[in-house]
Amino acid sequence: MVSNGVKFFFFPPVLRERIKVYKQNGTKIIIEEDPVLAVVIVTSMMQRAHSLPLTSKIVFRDTTSSCDSKNYAITFLLIPCEAEAMPWAVFITSGQQQADYKTSFNLLKQAVGENLFVGQHYPKVFITDDSLAEQNAIKSAYPGSGSKLYLFHVAQAVWCWLWNSVNKVALGDRKTLMHEFLSIMRSSSVEQAELTYKEACNSPTSKKYGNWRTYLQSHWERIELWCTAWRRAEMCGNHTNNHAEITV
């Protein structure tokens, strides 16, 4: 069924009527069901947020899944403001693949129009989880935007790796290796990052574990995503996902 250019194949009649009411109240809702299911919601408050200056600089993204029996994913987009963070748009998708995010971004362009990112049409940087699908979708939809990772999630993933018994890192060495990794992450300059990386690779503790040095090298190959030395003024001091977690 197609109504006003919007397809309704998976939505019951009650929900269709509710969507009509939301639209009458000023909320923009765009739905796509082919080839993937994607819903973009921009409420009246979110529409006002699109005029805030920081919209053109940084956008937070965070996705939560397992929200219902169909395992749909909900993605929140937020921007920093005087009230900490402002919800900017919501995506509901049937999955967390690149096609899901790419479709959502295209629908967002339709929903917001020329005012997208205060007329700039893309933000200087997205800050996201460590998801290749998200990063590729961002590059495809907004090639002018940069992409950075939440530092908390990066550090959490490294700590989990160190505690994974499969990697056979001795209990007494885990804290030392984690400290060496954080020294790289917190480097204030590229030169300092390069120095701390070399020290981490050649430390007595690191030399015990060839798998750790390989793991560390894989992170170094994309260090611009997670090291503070590669973060400029457009980050506005935002490096973690606190705002997104509170919203979720």
N, C-alpha and C positions, 0 to 999 in steps of 0.2 A: 504494500500500500504506500502511496506517495501523497503527502499533503503539504501544499505550499513549498514544494521542492525538498521536503524532508521525508526520509523513509522511516516507516514504523513497522518493523518486522518482529522485533523481540519485545515490544512494550505493550502491556495490557491496556485496555481502554481507559481504566481509571487513571493510569499514569499519563496517558496522552492528554486527558482533560486537565490534569494538574500542571503539565508542562505549558499548556495554553494559558493558564492562570498566571504562572510565573512570568511568561512573556508579556502579558498584559500589565504586569506590575513593574516592568522595566528590566527584568533579567533576560540576558541573551543566552539562549541555549541552542547549540547546533549539534546535530546528530548525524553520524555517518555509520553505515552498517556494511559497507562493501568496499574493500575486501576485508577490513577488520572493523570491529565495533569500537567507536570512539565518540565520546560526548564531551563537549566543551561548555563550561558554565562561567559566565561573567555577570555577577550580580551588579546592582546599581552602585553599591559601595566600591566594588572592584573597578567599575568603569571610572569612578572619580579618581581612584588610585593611579589610573593610567596617565593622569596629568601631572603626577609628582615628578620632579626633576631627576631623582635617583633611578627612575625607571629606565633611563637610557644608559645607566652605568652597570647595575648589578641586579640579577634575578636569582633567587634561591629556588631550587627544585628538590622536592622530596616525595617519594612514592611509598605508599603502604599497600600491601596486598592482603589476600585472604579476608576480604571484607564481607563476603557473603558466600552462599553455597556454590556460586559459579566462579569463585575466586577472581572476581574483578579487581582491578588495581585502581587506586585513587591517587592522583598526583596533584600536589599543591604547588603553585607558583606564588612567591612572595617577593616583596621589595622592602628594603630598610626605610624607615621614616622616623619622625620624632616619637612615635608611639611604639618603638622597637621594630615592628614589621607589619606590613599590610598585605592581606591576601589579595592576589592580583588576578588569578584565574584558577580553575579546577578542571582537571582532565579525569574522565572515567574511561577506562579501556578494558578490553577483554584479556589483555596480556601485557607483558613488559618487554616486547620485542621492538626492534627499530621501527618496524612498520606501524606499530601502535603509536609510538611517540611522534613519528613523522606525520601521520594523519592528524593527530591532535594539534600539532603546530600549524598545519595548513588550515584547520578549522578555526584556530585562534586568529589567524590573519583575516578570515572572513568576519569573525565576530567583532573585532576591534576596528578594522579598516585603517584609514590613514593616520589615526591617532596612535597606532601601535608604537610603543617605545618613544612616546612624545614626538612622533613624526620621524624619528631616526630609523624606524623599522627593524632595529635589532639592538640588543644591549651590548655593552663592551665585554661583559663577562657573565657567564652562567656558573653558579657553584652547585655541584651535584654530588650524588653518590658515585662510587667507582663502578659505573655501569657503561660498558662499551656501547650498548644499544642506545642509551641516552646521548652519549657524546657524539656518536655518528649521526643521530637524528638532528642534533643541534647544528653540526657542521653542514648538513644537507639543507636545513631550513634557514639557518642564519650564518652563512660563511664568514661574515664579518665579525662574529662574536668569538671571544676566547672562552675557554672552559677550565675550571679549577675544581679540585676535590675538597670535600669537607675534611679538615685535618683530623678531627676526632675519629672519623670512620677509617681513615688510613692507618692511624696509630692502633686502633682497635683490631684491625685485620692483621697487622704485624704481631701484636701481642697474642692473638689467637694462634697464629702460625708457630710462635715460639712455644706455646703450651700444648700444641698438638703432639701427642706421643709418637706419631709416625715420623716426625722430624728428628727425634732422638736428641734434643737439646737438654743438657743436664740442668736440673732445677737451679743450681747455684749460678749458672751462666745466663739464664734468661733475662734477668734484670740488667745485667751488664750490656748484653746485646741490644736490649730495648733502649737503654740510655744512649748508646752510640747512634742508633737510628734517629732518636729524637734530636740529637745534636745536629744531624744533617738537616732535618726538617726545620729546625728553628734558626738556621743560618741567616744572617742579615745581609749577606752579599754572595754573589756567585763564587768569588774566590774562596770565601770561608766554607761554602758548601763543598767545593772541590777538595779542599784540604781535609775537612772532617770525613768526607767519603773515603779518601785514601787511608786516613787513620783507622776508620772502621773496618776497612778491608784487611788491614795489616795488623790489627790488634792481636795480642796473644789468644784472647778468647775466640775471636772470629776465625783464626787459623785452625781451630779445632774442628770446624764444621764447613765442609765444602758446599753442602746444600744451602747453608745460610748465606755464604758469599754469592752463590748463584742467585738466590732469592733477592739479596740486596742489589745485585747488578740489574736485575729485571726492574726494580723500582727506580734505580738511577737513570735508566734509559728513558723514563718519562718524568723526570724530576720536576720539570716545569709545572706539572699539575699539582704537586703537593708540598713543595718547598717554599717557605716564605720569601726567600731571596728573589723569586720570580713573580712576586705579587706587588702590583702597583697601587696607585692612589684610588683607582676605581673600585677596589675591594672595600673601601670605606671602613677598614678595620674588622671586616667580617670574615672569619675563617672556619667557623664551626656551624653545626646545623641546629643550634639552640632554637632559633625562631621557627624553623620548620617542624621540629619535634613538638613544640608547644602547640602549634596549630593542629597537627595530627591528633 
